[in-house]
Amino acid sequence: MNERRGEVLVAIALALRSSSLLFGKIAMRTMGPFLTIGCRFTIAFVIIAILFRRHLTRIDARTLFHCALIGITFFLAMLTEMMGLQTTPSSVTAFLEGTVVILVPAMACILKRKLPDRITVASSVVCLIGVAFLTLKGDRLGFTSGELLVLLGTVWYSLSVIVTDVAAKNDDLMVVSIYQLLFIAIFGFIGAFIFEDIRMPQSGTEWGAVLALAVICSCVG
């Protein structure tokens, strides 16, 4: 695996993640965000666990803790994103999530105590200008509550990237990939039973969206 191939894989993963916004809106016609996350990641975990079952036993307490840590940050990113998605167009949500290209380098610079290079700074400025235009309300700049939730989700997603980079550096990445799905599902169902009325999908289209979220966006992604 060289750096270029790694970049291509990350780009594919992000593209698949972006497609989840469209499927998420359909799934949440009936289901709440907690339950949608719980169902999506349970299905994804079962499929991945079956396909890569030989990795299931390669787990120790340290790696399991890392999986839980990555799982909770990614779960919070998904939750705030989906809560914001309920009132924000998917196109706007996708663009706002692009601010992760600012947050991740900024957090990395803080952790490494090193200033970013010129290309990173220039890209961040362009991204900020784009967000500013996107959030203009008439002649003033402002965010709706949904847009603020999406931006909060971006902060959590950035943290999940940093946590994954730091915590899982010396772990079996396939093990981490499998068990983080399980932890996200658990957190989703806990939230659903506490905060939501349990309502399953009411149509084939909604079930199709949930399966697309699980298979395309989570398993393949």
C-alpha positions in Angstrom: 0.0 0.0 0.0 1.6 3.3 -1.1 0.5 6.8 -0.3 -1.3 7.3 -3.7 -3.3 4.1 -3.4 -4.2 5.1 0.2 -5.4 8.5 -1.0 -7.6 6.8 -3.7 -9.2 4.5 -1.0 -9.9 7.4 1.3 -11.5 9.3 -1.5 -13.8 6.4 -2.3 -14.7 6.0 1.4 -15.6 9.7 1.6 -17.7 9.5 -1.6 -19.6 6.6 -0.2 -20.0 8.4 3.2 -21.5 11.4 1.3 -24.0 9.2 -0.4 -25.3 8.2 3.1 -26.9 11.7 3.3 -29.4 10.8 0.6 -30.2 7.4 2.1 -30.4 8.8 5.6 -33.1 11.3 4.7 -35.2 8.5 3.3 -34.7 6.2 6.3 -35.6 8.9 8.7 -39.0 9.4 7.2 -40.2 7.0 9.9 -37.2 6.1 12.1 -35.4 8.4 14.4 -31.6 9.1 14.0 -30.6 6.8 16.9 -32.6 3.8 15.6 -31.4 4.5 12.1 -27.8 4.4 13.3 -28.4 1.3 15.4 -30.0 -0.7 12.5 -27.5 0.5 9.9 -24.4 -0.5 11.9 -25.9 -3.8 13.3 -26.4 -5.0 9.7 -23.0 -3.7 8.7 -21.3 -5.5 11.6 -23.0 -8.8 10.9 -22.0 -8.7 7.3 -18.4 -7.7 7.9 -18.1 -10.1 10.8 -19.2 -13.0 8.6 -16.9 -12.0 5.7 -13.8 -11.5 8.0 -14.7 -13.9 10.8 -11.1 -15.1 11.2 -10.3 -11.6 12.6 -13.0 -11.7 15.4 -10.8 -13.5 17.9 -7.8 -11.3 17.4 -8.9 -8.9 20.1 -7.5 -7.9 23.4 -8.6 -5.4 26.1 -6.4 -2.6 24.7 -7.7 -2.9 21.2 -11.3 -3.2 22.4 -10.9 0.0 24.3 -9.6 1.7 21.2 -12.6 0.4 19.2 -15.0 1.8 21.8 -13.2 5.2 21.8 -13.3 5.4 18.0 -16.8 4.1 18.0 -18.1 6.8 20.4 -16.5 9.7 18.5 -17.8 8.4 15.1 -21.2 7.7 16.7 -21.5 11.3 17.9 -20.4 12.5 14.5 -23.1 10.4 12.8 -25.8 11.4 15.3 -25.3 15.2 15.1 -25.0 14.9 11.3 -28.4 13.0 11.0 -30.1 15.3 13.5 -29.0 18.2 11.4 -30.0 16.4 8.2 -33.6 16.3 9.3 -33.9 20.1 8.7 -31.0 20.7 6.3 -30.8 19.9 2.6 -28.4 17.0 1.9 -26.5 19.2 -0.6 -25.8 21.9 2.1 -25.0 19.2 4.6 -22.4 17.6 2.3 -20.7 21.0 1.7 -20.7 22.0 5.4 -19.1 18.6 6.2 -16.3 19.6 3.9 -15.0 21.9 6.7 -13.4 18.7 8.0 -10.5 19.6 5.6 -9.9 22.6 7.9 -10.5 21.0 11.3 -8.4 17.9 10.9 -5.2 19.8 9.8 -5.8 22.4 12.6 -6.2 19.7 15.3 -3.1 17.8 13.9 -1.1 21.0 14.1 -2.1 21.6 17.7 -1.2 18.0 18.6 2.1 18.0 16.7 2.9 21.7 17.6 3.7 22.3 13.9 2.4 25.0 11.6 0.5 23.9 8.5 2.0 24.3 5.0 0.9 26.9 2.5 -1.3 24.6 0.5 -3.2 23.5 3.6 -3.7 27.2 4.6 -4.9 28.2 1.1 -7.3 25.3 0.8 -8.7 26.1 4.3 -9.3 29.7 3.3 -11.1 28.7 0.1 -13.3 26.2 2.1 -14.2 28.9 4.6 -15.2 31.3 1.8 -17.4 28.6 0.3 -19.1 27.9 3.7 -19.7 31.7 4.2 -21.4 32.0 0.8 -23.5 28.8 1.5 -24.8 30.1 4.8 -25.7 33.6 3.7 -29.2 34.5 4.7 -30.2 37.4 2.5 -27.5 40.0 3.2 -26.2 38.6 6.4 -24.3 35.5 7.5 -26.1 33.1 9.7 -26.6 29.4 10.5 -29.8 27.5 11.1 -30.0 25.1 14.0 -29.7 22.2 11.5 -26.6 23.7 10.0 -25.0 24.2 13.4 -25.7 20.5 14.2 -24.0 19.5 10.9 -21.0 21.6 11.8 -20.9 20.0 15.3 -21.0 16.6 13.5 -18.0 17.8 11.5 -16.1 18.5 14.7 -16.8 15.1 16.0 -15.9 13.5 12.7 -12.6 15.3 12.7 -11.9 14.1 16.2 -12.7 10.5 15.1 -10.1 10.8 12.3 -7.5 12.1 14.9 -8.5 9.4 17.4 -8.3 6.7 14.8 -4.8 7.9 13.7 -3.5 8.0 17.2 -5.3 5.1 19.0 -5.3 2.4 16.3 -1.8 3.0 15.0 -0.4 -0.2 16.4 -3.7 -2.3 16.3 -4.9 -4.8 13.7 -6.9 -2.3 11.5 -9.3 -5.0 10.3 -10.2 -5.8 14.0 -10.7 -2.1 14.7 -12.9 -1.7 11.6 -15.1 -4.6 12.6 -15.6 -3.9 16.3 -16.1 -0.1 15.9 -19.2 -1.0 13.9 -20.5 -3.0 16.8 -19.9 -0.2 19.3 -21.6 2.3 17.1 -24.6 0.0 16.8 -24.8 -0.4 20.6 -24.6 3.3 21.2 -27.4 3.8 18.6 -29.8 1.3 20.2 -29.1 2.6 23.7 -30.1 6.1 22.5 -33.1 4.8 20.6 -34.5 3.1 23.7 -34.0 6.1 25.9 -34.9 9.0 23.6 -37.1 7.7 20.7 -40.3 5.9 20.0 -39.2 2.7 18.3 -40.7 2.8 14.8 -39.3 0.5 12.1 -39.3 1.4 8.3 -42.8 1.4 6.8 -42.1 0.9 3.2 -39.8 -1.0 0.8 -38.1 2.3 -0.1 -37.2 3.0 3.5 -35.9 -0.6 4.1 -33.9 -0.2 0.9 -32.4 3.0 2.2 -31.4 1.3 5.5 -29.8 -1.6 3.6 -28.0 0.9 1.3 -26.7 2.7 4.4 -25.5 -0.6 5.9 -24.0 -2.3 2.8 -22.8 0.6 0.5 -21.9 3.3 3.0 -20.7 1.2 6.0 -19.6 -2.2 4.7 -18.0 -1.1 1.5 -17.0 2.3 2.9 
